[in-house]
Amino acid sequence: MNRFFRAGLAAAGLLLPIAIASAHVTLDPQEAAIGWQMYQVRVPNERAVPTTQLRLVIPDGVEVHGVLPVPGWTHTEKDPSGKVIVPGEHAAETARIAEVVWSGGKINPGEYQIFGISTRGTGDARTLAWKAYQTYEGGEIVAWDDTKADQPAPKVALSTAAPKGAPATAGGEPVLWLSAAALALSAIAFMRSRRR
């Protein structure tokens, strides 16, 4: 394998870790410092029909400040009462995002999708459970919320110190361009390998 291609894959792998063996909804990183953090929400499809929606409940003490757009998917944010938060409205500036719903796309059998959210954690060191509800075509909903032993809620351990190897931040917010840069490096390396 071309060394440039290997380097590109390695860089992308460091920034976009994938737990292939995991068959349930997870958040990455699973350990983070209190403060600003970009999470990747990994949603695999373990059924014979497509996944059509994911609803993620935001734990108390976590503020959502941004949602990464994903081609083919729309995202909707709701406040604690279940009311949709409309961007641009005055109330939206102060409303707490209690859940994020992704819909409109499809995750086909054997595939997975990664969604991204920018957050700020507050409070003391603790482990947070992020309840997730995965809807399949036909209406089946799988609740990743600890109600069943084989359907655990995604967990994140918050600490007062940044875990070893934590991604860099700038201006208090995650450096989102690092992931894009790694993917671009992979693409360039791949094109070079094709020319040789």
C-alpha positions, -999 to 999 in steps of 0.1 A, spaced: 0 0 0 13 35 -9 29 52 21 9 84 14 -23 64 14 -13 47 47 -5 81 62 -39 95 52 -58 66 66 -39 68 98 -46 105 103 -83 100 96 -84 70 119 -69 90 148 -96 117 145 -125 95 135 -122 63 156 -146 36 148 -156 8 172 -164 -18 145 -173 -45 171 -198 -22 188 -234 -29 176 -251 -2 197 -253 36 196 -222 51 211 -206 85 218 -170 92 212 -149 102 231 -162 82 261 -140 102 284 -138 140 283 -129 170 304 -156 193 318 -159 221 293 -161 223 255 -162 190 236 -172 178 202 -189 143 203 -193 118 175 -226 99 177 -221 66 160 -253 48 149 -249 13 134 -278 -5 117 -282 -41 131 -316 -48 114 -326 -60 79 -343 -26 72 -330 9 72 -327 32 102 -347 64 95 -343 84 127 -323 89 158 -334 109 189 -307 117 214 -316 130 248 -291 155 262 -282 149 299 -286 176 325 -254 197 328 -246 195 291 -252 224 268 -255 218 230 -240 247 211 -240 233 176 -250 204 154 -228 192 125 -248 191 92 -249 157 76 -258 154 39 -293 138 34 -303 143 70 -321 171 89 -317 179 126 -344 193 149 -337 205 184 -363 205 212 -365 222 246 -373 203 279 -410 207 273 -407 190 239 -412 222 219 -392 225 187 -366 253 190 -368 274 158 -334 291 150 -337 328 147 -365 332 172 -357 352 204 -366 323 227 -342 300 208 -313 321 220 -318 311 256 -337 278 253 -319 247 266 -316 220 240 -329 189 257 -328 166 227 -317 164 191 -335 144 164 -319 134 131 -343 123 103 -348 124 66 -319 101 57 -314 63 58 -288 40 74 -289 8 54 -284 -27 68 -247 -33 76 -239 4 75 -235 31 101 -237 69 103 -218 94 124 -235 126 136 -216 154 154 -225 178 182 -206 206 199 -212 208 236 -201 224 269 -202 202 300 -207 218 334 -208 207 370 -187 181 388 -169 150 375 -194 122 369 -205 97 343 -234 108 321 -259 86 303 -270 99 269 -303 81 261 -308 74 224 -338 61 205 -332 45 171 -362 42 147 -362 17 119 -383 17 87 -416 2 96 -418 20 130 -397 -2 153 -379 19 180 -349 5 198 -343 23 231 -306 26 240 -315 38 275 -304 11 300 -340 -3 303 -326 -36 290 -292 -51 297 -285 -56 260 -295 -20 251 -272 2 271 -273 40 269 -241 56 256 -219 67 285 -194 95 289 -172 100 319 -166 137 326 -135 147 346 -118 179 357 -87 171 336 -84 164 299 -79 127 292 -46 117 276 -47 121 238 -78 144 239 -84 164 207 -71 200 207 -94 230 211 -92 266 201 -110 296 216 -128 273 239 -144 253 211 -132 221 194 -111 225 163 -136 209 139 -113 216 109 -89 189 121 -113 161 111 -119 177 77 -81 181 72 -75 144 80 -102 133 55 -87 156 28 -53 141 35 -68 107 30 -83 117 -3 -51 133 -16 -31 102 -6 -56 80 -24 -54 100 -56 -16 98 -55 -17 61 -50 -39 57 -81 -15 76 -102 15 54 -94 
